[in-house]
Amino acid sequence: MRNILMTVMMLVVVVVLFNAIIAQDSTGTRSQIQSQGNAANTRINSLLP
């Protein structure tokens, strides 16, 4: 029983950390990667052949 409780608590901690670090709307890792990718696409599109 104790092992199940520890496993469930660890899963809850992982989900909370994921939501706080990765999936946050404006300052999360996902939005930073997306904004840098958009900036890279803009620079690539502005290159002259």
C-alpha positions in Angstrom: 0.0 0.0 0.0 2.8 2.4 0.9 4.5 1.7 -2.5 1.4 2.6 -4.4 1.0 5.8 -2.4 4.6 6.8 -3.1 4.2 6.1 -6.8 1.0 8.2 -7.0 2.6 11.1 -5.2 5.6 11.0 -7.5 3.4 11.0 -10.5 1.5 14.0 -9.1 4.8 15.9 -8.5 6.0 15.1 -12.1 2.7 16.4 -13.5 2.9 19.6 -11.5 6.5 20.2 -12.5 5.7 19.6 -16.1 2.9 22.1 -16.0 5.0 24.7 -14.2 8.1 24.4 -16.3 7.2 23.2 -19.8 3.5 24.0 -20.5 3.3 27.5 -18.9 1.6 29.9 -21.4 4.0 32.9 -21.7 7.2 31.9 -20.0 7.3 28.1 -20.4 9.9 26.2 -22.4 7.3 25.4 -25.1 6.6 29.1 -25.8 10.3 30.0 -25.8 11.1 27.2 -28.3 8.2 28.3 -30.5 9.2 32.0 -30.4 12.8 31.2 -31.3 11.7 28.9 -34.1 9.5 31.6 -35.5 12.4 34.1 -35.4 14.6 31.6 -37.2 12.0 31.0 -39.8 11.7 34.7 -40.4 15.5 35.1 -40.8 15.6 32.2 -43.2 12.8 33.6 -45.3 14.5 36.9 -45.5 17.7 35.5 -47.0 18.4 36.5 -50.5 19.3 33.8 -53.0 
